[in-house]
Amino acid sequence: MEPVGDVLPIAELLGERRHLLEVAHWMVGSRVVAERVADEAYRQWYGLSDHERARITAPRAWLTQVVGGICLALLALPSRRGETQGPVPRRGQRGTGLGGEFSAVLLRTSETLSPAERAAFVLDDVLGMASGAVAGIVGQSETECAEPADRARQSIRARCAQPTPPRRRDEMAHAVRHACADEDADRLASLLTPDATAFFDGGGKVRALTRPVIGSEGVARSLLTLLARHPRTTLHTHPVNGRPGLVARFDDQVAAVITLDIAGSRVLQVWVVLNPDKLRSWNRPRH
């Protein structure tokens, strides 16, 4: 099965970040700083253009090299030798704060709409701004802005027009789980609307897709790639904020939370949370 873009199986996704944390921790001697170094490496990855990322044949090796460079820059700072409390230097820079950028990344995420959809929809429909003004704010052309706004409106209309009984939603969630567990792409695609859309929220802290996947076949491939069968990976149905969903675990760690938006008898949208910050509440010890 052909993978979709930057979608990685959960085992590889977690293994890659763990590897970067180990390299950084070994170099700087601090787990707290290692976390921030890994975050900065992923920030630089997403700072590349699509074309630049596509030219990198070994992303994990590239990220490891970036981590090494950041750590060397930290170790060269006169105020520390592995114990800095200041900002993590970017490539070619020292002492540049990242707090504002991290806040911006978190603010752009949405529990109900993708960032592009939310921005275009709110500015256009809610605030009634002209399409040209919306395009200037979002940083896209008018055509590019129109597509996510239209998709958001269609999604909202579909959910309102085709309410699905709770029992049917649960049945659909179980059907999706079984199709994923059986790695049956055709059956999974049949459970999705033809124009189904999947959104991946990695928070800039794991290597995940930055653009939505559109179309039942593409969404099915992306989910099956992410949830590829592995002896340490499990998948269970679980409600997410009152909506049907799936929870994927690697050993005892929640690695992905998937929410399903169902319209009528099919899944209209899929929301995949891979952001380690958002998954912390799922991984807290329960007494």
Disulfide bonds with the S-S distance in Angstrom:
none
